Amino acid sequence: MIAKFSFIETIRAKNIILGYYFLIITLYTVELSFWSTMTNSNDFAHYTRNEIITYILWSVMVFQLTSIAGFPERLAFNIEDGSIDKLIIMPKSILLYYSEYALGQMLSRMFVMSPLIIFIIWYQGNMPDLLWLFMALCIGLLINLYLTMILSCLAFKFRGAYSFIMVKDTLSWALSGAVIPLDVFNDTVKTVFNYIPFQYITYVPVKIATNSISLYFMLSGLLVMICLAIIFSVIWRYMLKYNQGYNGNA
């Protein structure tokens, strides 16, 4: 029900839909112009010009699908102003509630952006495994969501905790493969990427969409997602107990 509500709520917000298209088309204009010029006469690492264009087409789309916006991002503000009572008394766990809401948002974005997704598949020239791609998108979305929720818990201790989320979003954009494919870096840097969760937000789903990665990464991404969910649950319960009677000024 929560996912359905989120889907309908997003679809009804026509200005948000126009915003998605404007943002994606703007990113395509900038990034494709850059990469097209850069690879006009030379390949980039092991990517041909056509492969890097395909990668960018997918990466811009995937990053928008796995991004967290709106209601889930306001958790930090709810904690700061003391309006989390309505979340605490819900019969459903906050983790499940936010997860369903985020999935509803992603499904609505997929519906709105379906013409662009169909075009990308046509341009790519081969059909990705849609089931595995959908699972990779869900994992990337939930990893991004749980990171946001974990950082939101800092609002129990710090004013202006949303700044931590902004830092996370910036790092996610830069280190998830949304701009540059992660496999073009040297082995040392790629090893670092294996120890941070950002690659599952963009790079892994894009590689699955282009049929160029082992499904082993799906399993490791699932484990990361479960670990982050557990970490949030532990922190959330501890902070609620520690800040019992929290009124926004603790």
C-alpha positions as CSV (number, residue, x, y, z in Angstrom):
1,M,0.0,0.0,0.0
2,I,2.8,2.4,0.8
3,A,4.5,1.7,-2.5
4,K,1.2,2.3,-4.3
5,F,0.6,5.5,-2.5
6,S,4.1,6.8,-3.3
7,F,3.7,5.8,-7.0
8,I,0.5,7.7,-7.3
9,E,1.7,10.7,-5.4
10,T,4.8,11.0,-7.7
11,I,2.8,10.5,-10.9
12,R,0.3,13.2,-9.9
13,A,3.1,15.8,-9.3
14,K,3.3,16.9,-12.9
15,N,6.0,19.5,-12.1
16,I,8.2,16.8,-10.7
17,I,7.8,14.8,-13.9
18,L,8.8,17.8,-16.0
19,G,11.7,18.3,-13.6
20,Y,13.0,14.7,-14.1
21,Y,12.9,15.2,-17.9
22,F,14.6,18.6,-17.7
23,L,17.3,17.3,-15.4
24,I,18.0,14.1,-17.5
25,I,18.0,15.9,-20.8
26,T,20.4,18.6,-19.4
27,L,22.8,15.9,-18.1
28,Y,22.6,14.1,-21.4
29,T,23.4,17.3,-23.3
30,V,26.4,18.1,-21.1
31,E,27.9,14.6,-20.5
32,L,27.3,13.2,-24.0
33,S,28.8,16.3,-25.6
34,F,31.9,15.9,-23.4
35,W,32.3,12.2,-23.9
36,S,31.5,12.3,-27.6
37,T,34.1,15.0,-28.2
38,M,36.7,13.2,-26.0
39,T,36.2,9.8,-27.8
40,N,35.8,11.3,-31.3
41,S,39.1,10.0,-32.6
42,N,40.4,7.8,-29.7
43,D,38.9,5.2,-27.4
44,F,38.7,5.8,-23.7
45,A,40.5,3.1,-21.7
46,H,38.9,-0.1,-23.0
47,Y,35.7,1.7,-24.0
48,T,34.9,2.5,-27.7
49,R,33.1,5.7,-28.5
50,N,29.8,3.8,-28.8
51,E,30.3,1.9,-25.6
52,I,31.0,5.0,-23.5
53,I,27.9,6.7,-25.0
54,T,25.9,3.7,-24.1
55,Y,27.4,3.7,-20.6
56,I,26.5,7.4,-20.1
57,L,23.0,6.9,-21.4
58,W,22.4,4.2,-18.7
59,S,24.4,5.9,-15.9
60,V,22.4,9.1,-16.0
61,M,19.1,7.2,-16.0
62,V,20.2,4.7,-13.3
63,F,21.4,7.4,-11.0
64,Q,18.0,9.2,-11.2
65,L,16.2,5.9,-10.5
66,T,18.3,5.1,-7.4
67,S,18.3,8.6,-6.0
68,I,16.5,9.4,-2.8
69,A,14.3,12.5,-2.8
70,G,11.3,14.0,-1.0
71,F,9.8,12.3,2.0
72,P,12.7,9.9,2.9
73,E,15.2,12.7,2.9
74,R,13.2,14.6,5.6
75,L,13.9,12.1,8.3
76,A,16.7,14.2,9.6
77,F,14.4,17.2,9.9
78,N,11.7,15.1,11.6
79,I,14.3,14.1,14.2
80,E,15.6,17.7,14.7
81,D,12.1,19.3,15.2
82,G,10.8,16.4,17.3
83,S,8.1,15.4,14.9
84,I,9.2,11.7,14.8
85,D,6.4,10.7,17.2
86,K,4.2,9.8,14.2
87,L,7.0,7.5,12.9
88,I,7.6,5.8,16.2
89,I,3.9,4.9,16.8
90,M,3.4,3.5,13.3
91,P,2.4,-0.2,13.4
92,K,4.9,-0.8,10.6
93,S,8.7,-0.5,11.2
94,I,10.2,2.7,9.9
95,L,12.7,0.7,7.9
96,L,10.0,-1.2,6.0
97,Y,7.8,2.0,5.6
98,Y,10.6,4.0,4.0
99,S,11.7,1.1,1.9
100,E,8.3,0.7,0.4
101,Y,7.9,4.4,-0.1
102,A,11.3,4.6,-2.0
103,L,10.4,1.6,-4.2
104,G,7.1,3.3,-5.1
105,Q,9.1,6.4,-6.1
106,M,11.5,4.3,-8.2
107,L,8.6,2.5,-10.0
108,S,6.9,5.8,-10.8
109,R,10.2,7.2,-12.2
110,M,10.6,4.0,-14.3
111,F,7.1,4.5,-15.7
112,V,7.6,8.2,-16.5
113,M,11.1,7.5,-18.0
114,S,10.0,4.4,-19.9
115,P,10.3,6.0,-23.4
116,L,13.9,7.0,-22.6
117,I,14.7,3.5,-21.2
118,I,13.3,1.9,-24.4
119,F,15.4,4.2,-26.5
120,I,18.5,3.3,-24.6
121,I,17.8,-0.4,-25.1
122,W,17.3,0.2,-28.8
123,Y,20.5,2.2,-29.0
124,Q,22.4,-0.5,-27.1
125,G,21.3,-3.1,-29.7
126,N,20.7,-5.9,-27.2
127,M,18.2,-6.6,-24.5
128,P,19.4,-6.7,-20.9
129,D,18.1,-9.2,-18.5
130,L,15.3,-7.0,-17.1
131,L,14.7,-9.1,-14.0
132,W,18.4,-8.9,-12.9
133,L,18.4,-5.2,-13.9
134,F,15.3,-4.5,-11.8
135,M,16.8,-6.3,-8.8
136,A,20.1,-4.4,-9.2
137,L,18.1,-1.1,-9.2
138,C,16.2,-2.1,-6.1
139,I,19.5,-3.0,-4.3
140,G,21.1,0.3,-5.4
141,L,18.0,2.3,-4.3
142,L,17.8,0.7,-0.9
143,I,21.6,1.0,-0.3
144,N,21.3,4.7,-1.0
145,L,18.2,4.9,1.2
146,Y,19.7,3.1,4.2
147,L,22.8,5.3,4.0
148,T,20.6,8.4,4.1
149,M,18.6,7.0,7.0
150,I,21.8,6.1,9.0
151,L,23.2,9.6,8.5
152,S,19.8,11.1,9.4
153,C,20.2,9.5,12.9
154,L,23.1,11.9,13.5
155,A,20.3,14.5,13.9
156,F,19.8,13.0,17.4
157,K,23.2,14.5,18.4
158,F,23.9,17.3,15.9
159,R,22.0,20.2,14.5
160,G,22.1,20.5,10.8
161,A,22.6,16.8,10.2
162,Y,21.2,17.1,6.7
163,S,24.6,18.4,5.7
164,F,26.0,14.9,6.2
165,I,23.4,13.7,3.7
166,M,24.4,16.3,1.2
167,V,28.0,15.1,1.5
168,K,26.9,11.6,0.9
169,D,24.9,12.6,-2.2
170,T,27.9,14.4,-3.6
171,L,30.2,11.4,-3.0
172,S,27.6,9.1,-4.4
173,W,27.4,11.1,-7.6
174,A,31.2,11.3,-7.9
175,L,32.1,7.7,-6.8
176,S,29.2,5.6,-7.9
177,G,30.2,5.6,-11.6
178,A,27.5,8.1,-12.5
179,V,30.1,10.3,-14.3
180,I,33.1,8.0,-15.1
181,P,33.1,4.2,-15.3
182,L,34.8,2.8,-12.3
183,D,36.7,0.2,-14.2
184,V,38.9,2.7,-16.0
185,F,40.8,3.5,-12.8
186,N,43.9,1.7,-11.7
187,D,43.8,-1.4,-9.6
188,T,44.5,0.4,-6.3
189,V,41.6,2.8,-6.8
190,K,39.3,0.0,-7.9
191,T,40.2,-1.9,-4.7
192,V,39.0,1.1,-2.7
193,F,35.7,1.1,-4.6
194,N,35.1,-2.5,-3.5
195,Y,35.1,-1.3,0.1
196,I,32.6,1.5,-0.2
197,P,28.9,0.9,-1.2
198,F,28.6,3.6,-3.8
199,Q,29.3,1.3,-6.8
200,Y,26.0,-0.5,-6.2
201,I,24.1,2.8,-6.7
202,T,25.1,3.3,-10.4
203,Y,28.0,1.3,-11.7
204,V,26.8,-2.3,-11.0
205,P,23.2,-1.7,-12.4
206,V,24.7,-0.1,-15.5
207,K,27.0,-3.0,-16.0
208,I,24.1,-5.4,-15.6
209,A,22.1,-3.3,-18.1
210,T,25.0,-3.6,-20.6
211,N,25.4,-7.4,-19.9
212,S,29.1,-6.9,-19.0
213,I,29.4,-7.9,-15.3
214,S,29.2,-11.0,-13.2
215,L,26.1,-11.6,-11.1
216,Y,28.4,-12.1,-8.2
217,F,28.2,-8.3,-7.7
218,M,24.5,-8.7,-7.2
219,L,25.1,-11.0,-4.3
220,S,27.7,-8.7,-2.7
221,G,25.4,-5.8,-3.2
222,L,22.6,-7.7,-1.5
223,L,24.8,-8.4,1.5
224,V,25.8,-4.8,1.7
225,M,22.1,-3.8,1.7
226,I,21.3,-6.2,4.5
227,C,24.2,-5.0,6.6
228,L,23.2,-1.4,6.2
229,A,19.6,-2.3,7.1
230,I,20.8,-4.0,10.3
231,I,23.1,-1.1,11.2
232,F,20.3,1.4,10.8
233,S,17.9,-0.8,12.9
234,V,20.5,-1.0,15.7
235,I,21.3,2.7,15.7
236,W,17.6,3.7,15.5
237,R,16.6,1.6,18.4
238,Y,19.6,2.7,20.5
239,M,19.0,6.4,19.8
240,L,15.3,6.2,20.5
241,K,16.0,4.6,23.8
242,Y,18.9,7.0,24.6
243,N,16.8,10.0,23.7
244,Q,13.6,8.9,25.2
245,G,11.3,12.0,25.5
246,Y,13.4,13.8,22.8
247,N,11.7,17.1,22.0
248,G,14.0,18.5,19.3
249,N,16.3,20.3,21.8
250,A,18.3,17.4,23.2
